[in-house]
Amino acid sequence: MLFRRGHSDYLELAMEIGWPATIALLSAFGLLFASALTMVIRREEFELPLLFVAVTVQIGLHSLVDFSMQMPAVVFAYLFLAGLAFGGAARKGAVGAS
């Protein structure tokens, strides 16, 4: 049986690139989520990382039943928010500082 579209981003990723690569890709997004959540808890930069956390949860849940991350506008908006959330923190030395 040939499947061309899984009606879920996660299922489609697993079908196309395999389970190990899917886990690695989702772990990268998980690390971004955890970093933003840590910034929110520490109250270093509050508004933009909190917005990034909320958008990540929303897109993550929506991707269970639809393939929204294949839409260029959604991906660009998500990456734009990621840049805003982590750009100000990197300037102040909150992310990646030793």
Order of alpha helices (4+ residues) and beta strands (2+ residues): alpha-alpha-alpha-alpha
